[in-house]
Amino acid sequence: MGKGEESDKITINVGGTRHETYKSTLRTLPGTRLAWLADPDAQSNFDFDGKSNEFFFDRHPGIFSYVLNYYRTGKLHCPADICGPLFEEELTYWGIDETDVEPCCWMTYRQHRDAEEALDIFESPEPGGGAGGEEPEEEGGREMALQRLGMDDRPPGAAGAAGGGGCCRNWQPRMWALFEDPYSSKAARVVAFASLFFILVSITTFCLETHEAFNIDVNVTETLVVGNTTTILLTHKVETEPILTYIEGVCVLWFTLEFLVRIICCPDKLLFVKNLLNIIDFVAILPFYLEVGLSGLSSKAARDVLGFLRVVRFVRILRIFKLTRHFVGLRVLGHTLRASTNEFLLLIIFLALGVLIFATMIYYAERIGAKTSDPRGSDHTHFKNIPIGFWWAVVTMTTLGYGDMYPKTWSGMVVGALCALAGVLTIAMPVPVIVNNFGMYYSLAMAKQKLPKKKKKHIPRPAALDSPTYCKSEENSPRNSTQSDTCPLAVEEGAAERKRSGETPKVGQ
């Protein structure tokens, strides 16, 4: 090896692990931190040990192997055993764009961001993260908790302070927290248990109303006047036991009180109205009052409306969704369904295509070998037309097999077997993705609940610009910069640290 190649070698010590490469290799990605090591004045701009003739960086040694391999091969891969945020910070430090990550590792690299979003969804409702409604120790956490509950204690004229003043400003956020946040106080827990109790009682009453033991046959006498003729009609009517009606009335009164308090004390009325659970609350309460108001009327229109309201009483079962406020598992299920929308659409499309294809095939397959005396060829089969075959195809592809419709010819049996196999494969493809989403959300929700409370989070301060871990000012370097007088990587890292610590840059800084 020639002397020129020997002088082109460079030794880099990262976290105690020595790496050797060529300066020409580092120059393949100009503008990055390692590329600057190939400059003539690199020894004065970085932490250089003259005795061992190596540059030292106090960074993660395992990730640096992937970074250096990117310079050698031109392909950036993400390690599977490294936490995503750590890899992202290392890429920022070395000045490498995250979009350079290879497609095979992109999902692994993005997984930590999805996890962070999920953790934000399952953020502990306790103010400031303290247990049992304790006051958070950090002032920033306390302000965020108060703003979330509408209990900002800043003066009314201050920017961002909650509106209103006086007595209203004091009791309104407390009432909102009492009915909305079960973890805000012991009284809020009592209200949450009361709400849960009335939900279960209401659902139980709804189910018992359909049982024969709670239905009473009542003879109703109606007088019908037609001209000068008066006719007395005796009809039978089924009514529910009055005790169930009274129980449902008590439950509705509680739901009404809860709904009115929450909408009056809500910090954001528009957001409250748009919430799906609040819409369900209103829809489940309204029919009861309409039924009570129309029950005393005797007109035919009132009876028709009353009959319609009794039919739509099934909306009361929607109150079961209110349990999502109290059980994390139900919230996990809701977020899983929302995150798996694409998979559900894919499943529906696959199923629709299979239903259309096999319903058509079974229709014509059952007509093979039909008797000449049957011109339609439908006397010996259940599949009179293709639309009827849709039901059979859906039941077969979903492996239910009710047995109400089945093929009777050998050709129809072959089509039925193919339909069942295609249904198994069709359902098996998108379902694992949905299951993985549920497992991810559930594990994150459980981790969020079991995560120990941190009294004070340590945020490392960014190093000074003249620190050996940062490159020095561009004024002392022969490189010309058209963007900034300081090292761009140092500026980016300082901004990232300030963003994580919640600081805002001062004017002129």
Secondary structure in CASP SS format (residue, H / E / C, confidence):
PFRMAT SS
TARGET T0000
AUTHOR 0000-0000-0000
METHOD secondary structure of the structure
MODEL  1
M C 1.00
G C 1.00
K H 1.00
G H 1.00
E H 1.00
E H 1.00
S H 1.00
D C 1.00
K E 1.00
I E 1.00
T E 1.00
I E 1.00
N E 1.00
V E 1.00
G C 1.00
G C 1.00
T E 1.00
R E 1.00
H E 1.00
E E 1.00
T E 1.00
Y E 1.00
K H 1.00
S H 1.00
T H 1.00
L H 1.00
R C 1.00
T C 1.00
L C 1.00
P C 1.00
G C 1.00
T C 1.00
R H 1.00
L H 1.00
A H 1.00
W H 1.00
L C 1.00
A C 1.00
D C 1.00
P C 1.00
D C 1.00
A H 1.00
Q H 1.00
S H 1.00
N H 1.00
F C 1.00
D C 1.00
F E 1.00
D E 1.00
G C 1.00
K C 1.00
S C 1.00
N C 1.00
E E 1.00
F E 1.00
F E 1.00
F E 1.00
D C 1.00
R C 1.00
H C 1.00
P H 1.00
G H 1.00
I H 1.00
F H 1.00
S H 1.00
Y H 1.00
V H 1.00
L H 1.00
N H 1.00
Y H 1.00
Y H 1.00
R H 1.00
T H 1.00
G C 1.00
K C 1.00
L E 1.00
H C 1.00
C C 1.00
P C 1.00
A C 1.00
D C 1.00
I C 1.00
C C 1.00
G H 1.00
P H 1.00
L H 1.00
F H 1.00
E H 1.00
E H 1.00
E H 1.00
L H 1.00
T H 1.00
Y H 1.00
W H 1.00
G C 1.00
I C 1.00
D C 1.00
E H 1.00
T H 1.00
D H 1.00
V E 1.00
E C 1.00
P H 1.00
C H 1.00
C H 1.00
W H 1.00
M H 1.00
T H 1.00
Y H 1.00
R H 1.00
Q H 1.00
H H 1.00
R H 1.00
D H 1.00
A H 1.00
E H 1.00
E H 1.00
A H 1.00
L H 1.00
D H 1.00
I H 1.00
F C 1.00
E C 1.00
S C 1.00
P C 1.00
E C 1.00
P H 1.00
G H 1.00
G H 1.00
G C 1.00
A H 1.00
G H 1.00
G H 1.00
E C 1.00
E C 1.00
P C 1.00
E C 1.00
E C 1.00
E H 1.00
G H 1.00
G H 1.00
R H 1.00
E H 1.00
M H 1.00
A H 1.00
L H 1.00
Q H 1.00
R H 1.00
L H 1.00
G C 1.00
M C 1.00
D C 1.00
D C 1.00
R C 1.00
P C 1.00
P C 1.00
G C 1.00
A C 1.00
A C 1.00
G C 1.00
A C 1.00
A C 1.00
G C 1.00
G C 1.00
G C 1.00
G H 1.00
C H 1.00
C H 1.00
R H 1.00
N H 1.00
W H 1.00
Q H 1.00
P H 1.00
R H 1.00
M H 1.00
W H 1.00
A H 1.00
L H 1.00
F H 1.00
E H 1.00
D C 1.00
P C 1.00
Y C 1.00
S C 1.00
S C 1.00
K H 1.00
A H 1.00
A H 1.00
R H 1.00
V H 1.00
V H 1.00
A H 1.00
F H 1.00
A H 1.00
S H 1.00
L H 1.00
F H 1.00
F H 1.00
I H 1.00
L H 1.00
V H 1.00
S H 1.00
I H 1.00
T H 1.00
T H 1.00
F H 1.00
C H 1.00
L H 1.00
E C 1.00
T C 1.00
H C 1.00
E H 1.00
A H 1.00
F H 1.00
N E 1.00
I E 1.00
D E 1.00
V E 1.00
N E 1.00
V E 1.00
T E 1.00
E E 1.00
T E 1.00
L E 1.00
V E 1.00
V E 1.00
G C 1.00
N C 1.00
T E 1.00
T E 1.00
T E 1.00
I E 1.00
L E 1.00
L E 1.00
T E 1.00
H E 1.00
K E 1.00
V E 1.00
E E 1.00
T E 1.00
E C 1.00
P H 1.00
I H 1.00
L H 1.00
T H 1.00
Y H 1.00
I H 1.00
E H 1.00
G H 1.00
V H 1.00
C H 1.00
V H 1.00
L H 1.00
W H 1.00
F H 1.00
T H 1.00
L H 1.00
E H 1.00
F H 1.00
L H 1.00
V H 1.00
R H 1.00
I H 1.00
I H 1.00
C H 1.00
C C 1.00
P C 1.00
D C 1.00
K H 1.00
L H 1.00
L H 1.00
F H 1.00
V H 1.00
K H 1.00
N C 1.00
L H 1.00
L H 1.00
N H 1.00
I H 1.00
I H 1.00
D H 1.00
F H 1.00
V H 1.00
A H 1.00
I H 1.00
L H 1.00
P H 1.00
F H 1.00
Y H 1.00
L H 1.00
E H 1.00
V H 1.00
G H 1.00
L H 1.00
S C 1.00
G C 1.00
L C 1.00
S C 1.00
S C 1.00
K H 1.00
A H 1.00
A H 1.00
R H 1.00
D H 1.00
V H 1.00
L H 1.00
G H 1.00
F H 1.00
L H 1.00
R H 1.00
V H 1.00
V H 1.00
R H 1.00
F H 1.00
V H 1.00
R H 1.00
I H 1.00
L H 1.00
R H 1.00
I H 1.00
F H 1.00
K H 1.00
L H 1.00
T H 1.00
R H 1.00
H C 1.00
F C 1.00
V H 1.00
G H 1.00
L H 1.00
R H 1.00
V H 1.00
L H 1.00
G H 1.00
H H 1.00
T H 1.00
L H 1.00
R H 1.00
A H 1.00
S C 1.00
T H 1.00
N H 1.00
E H 1.00
F H 1.00
L H 1.00
L H 1.00
L H 1.00
I H 1.00
I H 1.00
F H 1.00
L H 1.00
A H 1.00
L H 1.00
G H 1.00
V H 1.00
L H 1.00
I H 1.00
F H 1.00
A H 1.00
T H 1.00
M H 1.00
I H 1.00
Y H 1.00
Y H 1.00
A H 1.00
E C 1.00
R C 1.00
I C 1.00
G C 1.00
A C 1.00
K C 1.00
T C 1.00
S C 1.00
D C 1.00
P C 1.00
R C 1.00
G C 1.00
S C 1.00
D C 1.00
H C 1.00
T C 1.00
H C 1.00
F C 1.00
K C 1.00
N C 1.00
I H 1.00
P H 1.00
I H 1.00
G H 1.00
F H 1.00
W H 1.00
W H 1.00
A H 1.00
V H 1.00
V H 1.00
T H 1.00
M H 1.00
T C 1.00
T C 1.00
L C 1.00
G C 1.00
Y C 1.00
G C 1.00
D C 1.00
M C 1.00
Y C 1.00
P C 1.00
K C 1.00
T C 1.00
W H 1.00
S H 1.00
G H 1.00
M H 1.00
V H 1.00
V H 1.00
G H 1.00
A H 1.00
L H 1.00
C H 1.00
A H 1.00
L H 1.00
A H 1.00
G H 1.00
V H 1.00
L H 1.00
T H 1.00
I H 1.00
A H 1.00
M C 1.00
P C 1.00
V H 1.00
P H 1.00
V H 1.00
I H 1.00
V H 1.00
N H 1.00
N H 1.00
F H 1.00
G H 1.00
M H 1.00
Y H 1.00
Y H 1.00
S H 1.00
L H 1.00
A H 1.00
M H 1.00
A H 1.00
K H 1.00
Q H 1.00
K H 1.00
L C 1.00
P C 1.00
K C 1.00
K C 1.00
K C 1.00
K C 1.00
K C 1.00
H C 1.00
I C 1.00
P C 1.00
R C 1.00
P C 1.00
A C 1.00
A C 1.00
L C 1.00
D C 1.00
S C 1.00
P C 1.00
T C 1.00
Y C 1.00
C C 1.00
K C 1.00
S C 1.00
E H 1.00
E H 1.00
N H 1.00
S C 1.00
P C 1.00
R C 1.00
N C 1.00
S C 1.00
T C 1.00
Q C 1.00
S C 1.00
D C 1.00
T C 1.00
C C 1.00
P H 1.00
L H 1.00
A H 1.00
V H 1.00
E H 1.00
E H 1.00
G H 1.00
A H 1.00
A H 1.00
E H 1.00
R H 1.00
K H 1.00
R H 1.00
S H 1.00
G C 1.00
E C 1.00
T C 1.00
P C 1.00
K C 1.00
V C 1.00
G C 1.00
Q C 1.00
END
